[in-house]
Amino acid sequence: MWAVTVDGVGTPAVLRWSQVDDPVPAPGEVLLDVTASAVNRADLLQAAGHYPPPPGASPILGMECSGTIRELGPDVTGRQVGDEVCALLAGGGYAQQVSVPAVQLLPVPPGVDLLHAAALPEAACTVWSNLVLTVGLRSGQTILIHGGASGIGTMAIQVARALGATVAVTASRQSALNACHDLGAQIMINYAEDDFVEALAAATGGRGTDVILDVVGAKYLARNISALADGGRLVIIGMQGGTKAELDINSLMRRRLGIISTALRSRPVSGPGSKAEVITAVTEHLWPLIAAGSVRPVVDAIIDMPQAGAAHRRLGQGGHVGKIVLRAPTADG
């Protein structure tokens, strides 16, 4: 088959469309003919040599995809050759075929075509597992979403609004803030012009926010803590602003604050806290919201997979709203 390979590690990396060995499904796995994958910031980190795949995972980039089941591996039940699905991957999505544990498959939601379904698994599972399964965001609460125009951000805005929360977002461009507003955000903060802690305090009468979904990490740690309401929770899902910062534990204790850090890729396939557990919850609770039209995949651009390097540059430069999707050539293309 053909796949994107990293021929030159770096920022930006040198990505090429190359012939590689066909994957073979292991017990409990299915083989998919890939329709599309989507670009995540973790892909850029892996291509730069900073984020190796988990042990046993495909070294090929790509943490999500959509496609059609081509072959069932041993011990797979409840699936049929020809089923159209999308999938959460530990790697391998930037290719014409990929093997994936059957428990990491999701049905394509009603009203979503197979190409746009590739933009769903990573964002949907990340957002639902953090906002619902981890911190229990509920109606009447306020959430601050950093990077509101990102793939994660655009999904988080819609899910939080569907849950009845008040949504604040940060972005550095007015066009991005406008897009966030169109998705349901009510408090828009341009972090290039305003201090988000002060802006959020002004918008909430000095109370702050119940939940923060943060992709920045160390750079924002102290300010995120300042922005939380008493009893609030900070959920860190990225490290774009570094990995090390000082923490005032006294402030946490006095105000009963919680700091949680999570990662989706390194979760076990099955068992408590696993990818399978998240997939089940997303299918049961988030997919009906998509079917009802209250949540939708937001796609910034669709780029042919052999031009994955251009997609990485687009994500790295910023200015996108939502996900960048990679369209795979057909098996004979």
Stockholm file with secondary structure:
# STOCKHOLM 1.0

chainA/1-333         MWAVTVDGVGTPAVLRWSQVDDPVPAPGEVLLDVTASAVNRADLLQAAGHYPPPPGASPILGMECSGTIRELGPDVTGRQVGDEVCALLAGGGYAQQVSVPAVQLLPVPPGVDLLHAAALPEAACTVWSNLVLTVGLRSGQTILIHGGASGIGTMAIQVARALGATVAVTASRQSALNACHDLGAQIMINYAEDDFVEALAAATGGRGTDVILDVVGAKYLARNISALADGGRLVIIGMQGGTKAELDINSLMRRRLGIISTALRSRPVSGPGSKAEVITAVTEHLWPLIAAGSVRPVVDAIIDMPQAGAAHRRLGQGGHVGKIVLRAPTADG
#=GR chainA/1-333 SS CEEEEEEECSSSCEEEEEECCCCCCCTTEEEEEEEEEECCHHHHHHHTTSCCCCTTSCSSSCSEEEEEEEEECTTCCSCCTTCEEEEECSSCCSBSEEEEEGGGEEECCTTCCHHHHTTSHHHHHHHHIIIIIITCCCTTCEEEESSTTSHHHHHHHHHHHHTTCEEEEEESSHHHHHHHHHHTCCEEEETTTSCHHHHHHHHTTTCCEEEEEESSCGGGHHHHHHHEEEEEEEEECCCTTCSCCCCCHHHHHHHTCEEEECCSTTSCSSSTTCHHHHHHHIIIIIHHHHHHTSSCCCEEEEEEGGGHHHHHHHHHHCCCCSEEEEECCCTTC
#=GC SS_cons         CEEEEEEECSSSCEEEEEECCCCCCCTTEEEEEEEEEECCHHHHHHHTTSCCCCTTSCSSSCSEEEEEEEEECTTCCSCCTTCEEEEECSSCCSBSEEEEEGGGEEECCTTCCHHHHTTSHHHHHHHHIIIIIITCCCTTCEEEESSTTSHHHHHHHHHHHHTTCEEEEEESSHHHHHHHHHHTCCEEEETTTSCHHHHHHHHTTTCCEEEEEESSCGGGHHHHHHHEEEEEEEEECCCTTCSCCCCCHHHHHHHTCEEEECCSTTSCSSSTTCHHHHHHHIIIIIHHHHHHTSSCCCEEEEEEGGGHHHHHHHHHHCCCCSEEEEECCCTTC
//
